[in-house]
Amino acid sequence: MRLKKFLLVLLIFMFSASLIFAMGSPEQAKPESGAAESQPSQDQRVVPGTKGEVYFSFSGITKKVLPAVVELDVVEVVRQETTPFNFLNPFEFFFGGGRGGSNNNNEKNGRTYKEYERPGLGSGIMIKQDGDTVYVLTNSHVAGKADQITVKLADGQKFEAVKVGADDRMDLALVSFKCSDKVPLATFGDSDSLEVGDIVLAIGSPYGYESTVTMGIVSGLQRKSTGNVSSYTDYIQTDASINPGNSGGALVNMKGEVVGINTWIATQSGGSVGLGFAIPSNNAKRIANDFITKGKVEYGWLGVSIDTVDENSYPELRKDLGLGNKGGGLILGVFKGSPADKAGILPGDFITKINGTAISDSVQLTKVIGTIAPKEKATFTLIRNKKEMTLSVVLEARDEEDKVQANHDIYPGFLAINIDEKMRTKGELGDIKGVMIVAVSQGTAAEQANLRPGDIIQEINDKPVTNMLEFYNALNDKSSKKMFQISRKGQKIIIGIVK
């Protein structure tokens, strides 16, 4: 009897234990019973952090941005001269018998050409709709030279597009297409607010896989261009996967805002290796607005020639001018009548900031000046005579033909440097004092006055010149005519130049 009771109790215990094992402890069971209530919604899958939020899903962001990113299928018509040995022509081999199989004669020289269609693929971002006109921002290397442009929306609709404008210097282009329905538009964010380590998404059509989203972080900011890539902008570096076809697509922050236009990658294989680069949205916004309102891009023009003066190459010059460890761009010459001339900028001025933005070198100086709209007033911080000062400058529109190439209007029209020990030994200069002319610009007053490379300037208007600070101080005095005492191969020469 006792055995039976024991077996019965054991059986009940085993059954209870198995039931508890299957269901879990009361504390474990609570979350399961309330799973519907505790499961975060799609927009709530975030955890507060010390800076921003940690995201478990980006579906809410992608659903917001994806419809505004389009695929661009482009065709560029290439003209290739025909020869008696067309079977050796690579265009014949790869593209067949030419566009429509017909030849176009060039009446100028009687030569015969064939036209070939070169297809291309890229991405774009719908940024504005004005009535039934939709504007799409992309890269110039995607659509800048295209003869045919087809826009494919995320929902599969296709539209024929036309080019509104393209600018190779910034590598941006704007195209438009007609659509009577409302389309989803992207929202620009503030690219200046990005920090290294911020999470970003890259959206585009790599290799034709439309609406592809990849994730990464901001790996670097204000990256410089390399090779043939545009030098008129700096770049956001990201390790979000970017491949051919992503060009012109969106780099998006965690608010679903476009903070960059994906543009190029650094790679040896041709595919992504985690080194992608995007044009900051703050640079792109102005370019897009210029295309829409003016039909072209206008860059600010200061009217100077500049150079970078780094510690390794020009230690004595930096010491003479009192530059310390500051970055910036040295003004070598000023165009007469230019915005710089009107504002009082002088040769030898070292620009360290523009509108509060620190300048690292002459390359960045060019970029920052280029982003300032014509007729806009800018504050330049510079070092002159070892003292910091500020000047207000109203820039003009850059005109390549009339302004940049008018070298005869630049003052002083030559470049001088300190005489170092290597130059003394090589040129047998001994202990001669002065600064040496190393280059003279063609067509300038300096060339017409017969100043030559190798001349050593010892005095300007009877003021001794023994270093670059004394040179610039004498060069920039208020006298309109400068009398240079030159030592040329041991002979003293006086040369006059009218400013």
KAKANOR-V475628 format. One record per backbone hydrogen bond with DSSP energy under -0.5 kcal/mol. NH is the residue of the N-H (numbers start at 1). CO is the residue of the C=O. E is the energy in kcal/mol with one decimal. If there is no record, write none. Layout:
NH&CO&E, NH&CO&E
//
This chain:
5&1&-2.2, 6&2&-2.4, 7&3&-2.5, 8&4&-2.3, 9&5&-2.6, 10&6&-2.4, 11&7&-2.2, 12&8&-2.4, 13&9&-2.4, 14&10&-2.4, 15&11&-2.3, 16&12&-2.5, 17&13&-2.6, 18&14&-2.3, 19&15&-2.0, 20&16&-2.7, 21&17&-2.6, 22&18&-2.0, 23&19&-2.3, 24&20&-3.1, 29&25&-2.1, 30&26&-1.1, 31&27&-0.6, 32&28&-0.7, 33&29&-2.3, 34&30&-1.6, 35&32&-1.4, 37&34&-0.5, 38&34&-2.3, 39&35&-2.0, 44&41&-1.2, 45&42&-0.7, 46&44&-2.8, 47&54&-1.6, 49&52&-1.6, 54&47&-2.1, 55&53&-0.6, 56&45&-2.2, 57&45&-0.6, 62&58&-2.7, 63&59&-2.3, 64&60&-1.0, 65&61&-2.1, 66&62&-2.9, 68&65&-2.0, 69&65&-0.6, 69&66&-1.6, 70&124&-2.4, 71&152&-2.6, 72&122&-2.8, 73&71&-0.5, 73&150&-2.7, 74&72&-0.6, 74&120&-2.1, 75&148&-2.3, 76&118&-2.6, 78&76&-0.7, 78&116&-3.4, 80&78&-0.5, 80&114&-3.0, 82&112&-2.8, 86&83&-0.7, 88&85&-2.2, 89&86&-1.7, 93&89&-1.9, 94&90&-2.4, 95&91&-2.8, 96&92&-1.4, 99&115&-4.6, 100&98&-0.6, 101&98&-1.2, 102&99&-1.4, 104&113&-2.7, 106&111&-2.7, 107&105&-0.8, 110&106&-1.5, 113&104&-2.2, 114&80&-2.7, 115&102&-0.6, 116&78&-2.9, 118&76&-3.3, 118&116&-0.6, 119&117&-0.7, 120&74&-2.6, 122&72&-2.1, 123&247&-3.1, 124&70&-2.0, 125&137&-2.2, 126&68&-2.9, 127&125&-0.6, 127&135&-2.2, 128&135&-1.1, 130&133&-2.9, 131&129&-0.6, 133&130&-1.9, 134&132&-0.6, 134&177&-2.9, 135&128&-3.1, 136&175&-3.3, 137&125&-2.8, 138&173&-2.7, 142&139&-0.9, 143&139&-2.0, 144&140&-2.7, 146&143&-0.9, 147&75&-2.9, 148&75&-1.9, 149&161&-0.6, 150&73&-2.7, 151&159&-3.2, 152&71&-2.9, 152&150&-0.5, 153&151&-0.6, 153&157&-2.9, 156&153&-1.9, 159&151&-2.3, 161&149&-3.0, 162&176&-2.5, 164&174&-3.1, 165&174&-1.6, 167&172&-2.7, 171&167&-1.1, 172&167&-1.8, 173&138&-2.6, 174&165&-2.7, 175&136&-2.5, 176&162&-2.5, 177&134&-1.8, 179&132&-2.9, 186&126&-3.0, 189&258&-2.8, 191&189&-0.9, 193&190&-1.4, 194&191&-1.3, 197&218&-2.3, 198&195&-2.2, 200&216&-2.4, 201&252&-2.2, 202&214&-2.7, 203&250&-2.7, 204&212&-1.8, 205&245&-1.1, 207&244&-2.9, 208&205&-1.9, 209&206&-2.4, 210&208&-1.7, 212&204&-2.7, 212&209&-0.5, 214&202&-2.2, 216&200&-2.4, 218&198&-2.4, 219&217&-0.8, 219&237&-2.4, 220&237&-1.5, 223&235&-2.6, 229&226&-2.0, 232&169&-1.1, 235&223&-1.5, 236&278&-2.9, 237&220&-2.6, 237&235&-0.5, 238&276&-2.4, 239&217&-1.3, 246&243&-2.7, 248&262&-3.4, 249&246&-2.6, 250&203&-1.5, 251&260&-2.5, 252&201&-3.1, 252&250&-0.5, 253&257&-2.4, 256&253&-1.8, 258&187&-3.2, 259&251&-2.9, 259&257&-0.6, 260&251&-1.3, 261&279&-2.1, 262&249&-1.9, 262&260&-0.6, 263&277&-2.7, 264&277&-1.6, 266&275&-2.5, 267&265&-0.7, 276&238&-2.6, 277&264&-2.5, 278&236&-2.2, 279&261&-2.5, 280&234&-0.6, 281&259&-2.2, 283&280&-0.9, 284&280&-1.8, 285&281&-2.6, 286&282&-0.8, 287&283&-1.3, 288&284&-2.7, 289&285&-2.2, 290&286&-2.2, 291&287&-2.1, 292&288&-2.1, 293&289&-2.8, 294&290&-2.8, 295&290&-1.1, 295&291&-0.8, 296&290&-0.9, 299&297&-0.5, 300&370&-0.7, 301&396&-2.6, 305&333&-2.1, 307&330&-1.4, 310&308&-0.7, 314&310&-2.4, 318&314&-2.2, 319&315&-1.9, 320&316&-2.9, 321&317&-2.3, 322&318&-0.7, 322&319&-0.7, 323&318&-2.3, 326&323&-1.9, 328&360&-1.3, 329&351&-1.8, 330&307&-2.9, 331&349&-2.8, 332&305&-2.8, 332&330&-0.7, 333&305&-1.3, 334&411&-2.6, 335&303&-2.6, 336&409&-3.0, 338&335&-1.8, 340&302&-2.4, 342&338&-2.7, 343&339&-1.9, 344&340&-0.8, 344&341&-0.7, 345&340&-2.6, 348&331&-3.2, 349&346&-2.0, 350&383&-1.8, 351&329&-2.3, 351&349&-0.6, 352&381&-2.6, 353&381&-1.7, 354&357&-1.8, 355&379&-3.2, 357&354&-2.2, 358&356&-0.5, 359&352&-3.2, 360&358&-0.5, 365&361&-1.9, 366&362&-2.1, 367&363&-1.9, 368&364&-2.8, 369&365&-2.3, 370&366&-2.2, 371&367&-1.2, 372&368&-0.6, 372&369&-1.2, 373&371&-0.5, 375&395&-3.2, 376&373&-1.7, 378&393&-3.0, 380&378&-0.6, 380&391&-3.2, 381&353&-2.6, 381&379&-0.5, 382&380&-0.5, 382&389&-2.9, 383&350&-2.2, 384&382&-0.5, 384&387&-3.0, 386&321&-0.7, 387&384&-1.8, 389&382&-2.6, 391&380&-2.3, 393&378&-3.0, 395&376&-1.5, 395&393&-0.7, 396&301&-1.7, 398&299&-2.5, 403&399&-2.4, 404&399&-1.3, 405&400&-1.2, 406&403&-1.1, 407&405&-1.9, 409&406&-1.7, 410&407&-1.8, 411&334&-2.3, 415&439&-2.8, 417&436&-2.3, 419&434&-0.6, 420&418&-0.8, 424&420&-2.0, 425&421&-2.5, 426&422&-2.8, 427&423&-2.6, 428&424&-0.9, 429&424&-1.6, 430&424&-0.6, 432&429&-1.4, 435&457&-1.7, 436&417&-2.4, 437&455&-3.0, 438&415&-3.0, 439&415&-1.2, 441&413&-2.8, 444&441&-1.3, 448&444&-2.3, 449&445&-1.9, 450&447&-1.6, 451&446&-2.3, 454&437&-3.6, 455&452&-2.0, 456&487&-1.9, 457&435&-2.8, 457&455&-0.6, 458&456&-0.6, 458&485&-2.8, 459&485&-1.2, 460&463&-2.0, 461&483&-2.8, 463&460&-1.6, 464&462&-0.5, 465&458&-2.8, 466&464&-0.5, 471&467&-1.9, 472&468&-2.5, 473&469&-2.3, 474&470&-2.2, 475&471&-2.6, 476&472&-2.0, 477&474&-1.1, 482&497&-3.2, 484&482&-0.6, 484&495&-3.7, 485&459&-2.6, 485&483&-0.5, 486&484&-0.7, 486&493&-3.9, 487&456&-2.4, 488&486&-0.6, 488&491&-2.9, 489&487&-0.6, 491&488&-1.8, 493&486&-2.9, 495&484&-2.6, 495&493&-0.5, 497&482&-2.7, 499&480&-3.9, 499&497&-0.5
//
